[in-house]
């Protein structure tokens, strides 16, 4: 049966229509692996960082490890290996495979997100943080998490951390305080402090509740800063220039500025590579990745471009009020696909994923992506958001999703566009700059 879930040998046109093998991993198996990995990572640690494992979240980890003088040299830095670091790459990230989700927006990409979830190269073969524990314990433990399971990671810190540890949460934003309330209370019984650094758009009540609970929360302007910027200016540490540059290049992709060609390399490497490896490589090399990583990325991008091409070719365009909305389906790099639809005339783009989630990307003409996502179980930024509509009750719903190339999800999201545009029209609001 394993071969049914392994899509690595399929033609990209067919491969892009199905979720990765990680999608089919039972939650109980994943949770057990996460428990084991967390316990090992926290053994003897002075601090723990719960972070989104995209370039922005991992840059935060690199900065915090520098501040704690938690140094590990990667073998390649000493000439002891030749590309060995890329051998840890496995199947698609469990979280990315299951859904890029709601904060996929905050990811780095498009003018924002997360997002959430990850604005790098959403292909098929990202590293799996569940299966790739760091070979030796760090003083600052890395605990990858997504916006929809940040509470689980915090709970595991409460269960496995040694008393007095410092807890950081980076590049993640809960939609409601209730989602993390109990877990934070449990963590405060163990940790000495909780510092939360982010740059997504926060609900004022959620932010106030976290601060009242004792969290040192710093939220940067999502139009000006990435989370790494927030960590850089918030930590009481005199970082070297290389770390300022790392934050700046990370911001270039996370806010979809696209002015520094190195930022795409960082984003793709964070997605395709092992999170632990990424942190140590950027600490050693900064924003200028070594040749063996560049070669690894070049190989992966051959297929990435093919998947982008298929997704753009599948795109359909709909008129919603004064806007043209492009909609497509497939496992692909959402940012480049959105750019392809923009070049075809789209003011906004929707990329529906086989795992059930969707990425929403805007332009200067349409800056309400977060409002659209907010109507379908998601969130993000004005020009970059993510969601996963609550329409999947069983595997038959997913089977229909795959065979119809996301027809129901597309309709639900287009209806959200229509509602947002109508509401904006009635209020006389405009996206024109």
N, C-alpha and C positions, 0 to 999 in steps of 0.2 A: 504493500500500500504506500510505502514511503515515496515511490516514484511518482505517484499521483500528485503529491504536494510539491515536488521539486520541479520548478519551472526553469531552472538554469540552462537546460538544453533546448528549450523551445525557441522558435523563431521570435524575435522581438515583437513583431506585429501581434502574435498570439499571446506571448508572454505578458505583454502590457495590459491585457484584459483581465488578468487574474491577480489575486493577492499573493504575497509571498508565503513561504512555508510557515513563517512566524505567526501568521493570522490564525492558523489552525492549532497552535499550541494551547492546550487547556490552561485555564487560569490557575488551577490548583498546582500544576507543574511549574508554571512561571513563578507563582508565589513562593513555592518551596525553594526554588533556585535563588530568588531574590533574598530570602531569609538567610540562606547559607552565605551568599556573597556579602551581604551587609554585615553579618557577624564577623566574617573574616576581615573585612575592610576596616571595621571599627576597633579591632583588637589593638590596644595600645595607642590609639589615635588621640591627639590633643584637640582636634577640630574635625567637623564633618561638614561637607558642602553638598546640599541637595540642589542639583542644578539640571536644567534642560541640557541634554547632551548635543546641542548644536554648537556652532562656532562661538556664539556669544556666551552661552552658559559655560562652555569649557574654558574660554578665556578668563572668565571669572575665577574658575578653579585655579588656573595658572597664576593669577595675581595673588590669590589668597595663599597658595603654597609658597610663593616668593616671600610674602609678608611673614610667614611662619618659618622661613628658612628651611623648607622641606625640599631638599635638592636630590634629584636623581638624574644622572646623565644617561641619555639613550646610547646604545652601543654604536650607532652610526656616527655619533658626534666624535668618537675616538677612532673611527676607521676600523672598528672591529667586526663590522657586518656590512653586507651589501644588499640592502633592501629587505633584510629579514623582518623588519618591523611590520611590513605589510602582510605577513603571513597570518596574522590574527584575524584578518577580515573574514567574516562568515556570512550567513544569510541575513536577510533584511531585519533590521531592528525590530524587536518584539513590539515596541510601542509604535514605531513607524508603520510596521506591517499591519497592526491592528487598526491604526488610524492616526493620522497626523493631527488631528483633532483641533479642538476648539482654538487652541492658541497657536495653531499652525501659522497663524498670521503673525503673531508677534515674532515669529521666526525671523529672521533676517531678511527676509526678502523684500518685498516689494514696497518700498516706501514706507514700510514701517520701521513682525511677528514672528512670534511664535510661533514665534511662535512662533506662535506657538510653534509646535511643533515643530519646523525645520525648513529653513528656506534654502537648503542646499540642493543637492542633487538627488531628488527622491527617486532613486532607481530601485533596483531589486536587491542589491547586494551590500547593504550597509552593515556595519559591524553590529554585533549583538552584545549589548552591555551585560546581559544576563550570563552569557557564556564566556565572557572575557574579563575575569577578575584580574586585578593588578598582581603581578608576580610576587611583589614584596609589599608588606604593609607600609602605608605612608603615615606621617604624623598628621596630615590633613587628608581625610578619607573622601573619595569621590563617590557620590551616590546618585547616579543618573535617575531622573524622574521626568514625567511629562505633566502638563497642566492638569490633566484629569486624574493623576494618581499621586500628586505631591503629598497629600495627606498620608498615604500609605508609607512613603519614604520617611516622613517625620515620625510616624508611629514606630517604624523599625529602629530609628535612632533612639527613641525612648526605651525600647526593649533591649537593645544590644550595646548601647554606648556606656562607657565608664563614667562615673559621676564627675561632674566638673568640666566636661567637654564643652567646647564652643560650637554652636550650631549656626551655619549660614544657609540661607535659601536664596538662590540666584536665578534670575531670568524666568520666573514663574509667577503667575498671578491667579489666585483663586477667585472664582466667580462670586462665591458667597463665603462669609466668615464661618458659617455653620459647617462648611466642608472640612475645615481644619481646626475647629474650636477644641474638640476633645483631644485630638492628637497633640496640639500645641500645649495644652494643659498637662498632658502626660510627659511631654518633652521637658517642660519647665521643672518637673520633679527631678530631672537628671542633669540637665545642662546648666552651665553657668550663665549663658546668654544666648539670645536668638537675634541675629542680624539678617535682615531681608533686603536684598538689593535687586531692583527691577526697573524696567523702563516702559512697561505696557500701560495701557489706560486702566486705571483702577476706579472702582466704585468708591465714592468718598466714605460711605458707611463701612465698607469692608476695611479700608485703610485705617479708619478711626478705631474700629474694633480690635484690629491687630495691635495697634499702638497702646490701646488701653490694657490689653492683655500682657504688655511688657515687651513687645517686639520692637526692636530698633529698625524701623522701616524707612528706607530711602527709595523714592520712586523718581526716576529721571523723566525729563520731557521726551516723549516717544518720537517727537519730530526732530529732536536734536541729539539725543544720546542713545547708545545701546547700554545693556546692563554692565558690560565691561567698563564703560566710561564711568558708570555710577560707582563701581567697586574701586576704580583707580582714584577717584576724588574723595571717596568716603573712608577708606582705610587709613589709619594713622601710621603710614609707612611712606618712606621716600623711595618710590620706585625708580628704577633706571629708565633711561629714554626708550629702550627697546620695548618696555611694557606700555608706555604711552602710545608708541607707534602700533603695537599689536591691537590696542583698544581702538585706535583710529581706523585701522584697516578692517577690523571686525565690524565697526560701525558702517563702513562704506557699503558692505553687503547687507547688513541687518536693516539699514534704513533705505536700502535699494538706491543708493546714490550712484553706484557703478562708475566711480571716478578713478579707482585704483584697481588695476587688473589682478593684483594679488588677493583681493578679497574673495573672488570666486574660488581661487585655489583653497583658501582657508575653509570656506563653506563646504566645498565638495569633500575635502579631506576629513572634516569633522563628521560628515554624513557617512562616507564610505569606510573610513578608518575606525580603529578601535578608540573609544573615548579616552582610556587611560594613556594610550600611546600618543594621542593628539596633544594632550596636556603637556607631556614631557617634551615632545618635539618642538612645540611653539615656545616653551621655556628655554630650550637650547638654541633654537634658530630664530626665534621671533617670527615676524611676518614673512620672512624670506625662507620658504621651505627648501629643504635639501633636495639634491638632484634625484635621489631614489624615491622621494615622495612625488616629485613632479612627474617622473616616469610612470609611477603607479596611477596617478590621476589621468595622464594621457591615455593609458590603456582603458580605463573605465569610461572615459568620455566618448570613445568610439560608439559604444552601445547607448550611452546617454543621448547622443545626438539622434540616433535612430528612433529612440522612443519619443523624443521631442517631435520629430518629423511626423510620426504616426498620430500623435495626439493633435497636432495642429491640423492635419489633414481631416481628422474626424470632427472638427469644430463646426458647430451650427451657430447662427447669429439671430438674435431676437431683438425686436424693438420694444423697449419698455419706457414709455413716455418719450422724452427727448434723447434717451440713451440707447446705444447699441450694446447688447450684452452677448459676449461670446461664451459658449458652453461646450465643453468637451469631456471625454472620459478616458481614463487610463492611468497606468503607473508611469510616472514621468517626473521631470523636473518642472515644478509648477511655475517658477518664475520665467524661465525661457519660453514655456508654452504660452503664458500670459502675454509675453512680449510679442510672440508671433501673432496672437489674436489682435493685439493692439495695432500692429502694423497692418492688419487686414481691416481695421476700422472700428474695433471694439473699444468702447469707453470703459468697460469693466469686463472681467473674465472670471469664469467658474471652471475649475478643474475638479471633476468628480473622480474619486479614487476607488479602485476595486474593494478596498477595505471598508467602504461606506462613508468615509469622511470626504470633505471637499475643501479646496483652497479658493479663496475669493480675492481677486486682485483688482485694484482700481487704477486710475490715471488722474491727471490734473482735472479732467472733466468730471470724474466721479470719485468722490471722497467719502463714501458712506458704507464702505465694506463692513465695518464693525457693526453698523446698524442692521445690515442684512443678516450677518452671521448671528447677531443677537436674537433674531427671530427664529432661528433653527438650531438651537442648542450650541451656540458658539460665541466667538468674540474675537477681538484683535484690534487692529488699527484702522484709520480712515482709508488707507490704500492697501492694506493687507490684513486679511482675516481668515479664520478657519472655522469649520463646524462639522458636526456629525449629526444629521437629523435623526430624531428618535422614531424611526420607522421600521426598524429591523426586529421583529419578534422571534424569528426562528430561522433555521438554515434555508427554508424555502424562500424567505424574503431575500436572503443573500443570493440564492441561486437565480432568482428573478433579476436581482441587481446586476449580476454578471452577464446573464444572457441578453438583457435589454440595454446593456451598457449604461446603467445608472438612470434609467428613464424616470423612475419615481423620484429619486433624489433631485434630478434636474428640475422637475416640475415644482417640487417643494421650494427649492431655492429661488426659482424664477418668480414664484408667488410672493416670496419675501421681498425680492427686488421691487415688484409691483407695489406692495404695501408701503415700502420705504419711500419710493418715488412719489406715490400719491400723497403721502403724509407731508413730504417736503413741499410739494406743489401747493397743497392747501395752506401751508404756513408761510408760503412765499419765500422759502429758503432756496439758495442756489449754491452750486459748487464752483461757480466761476471765480477765478482768482483775480 
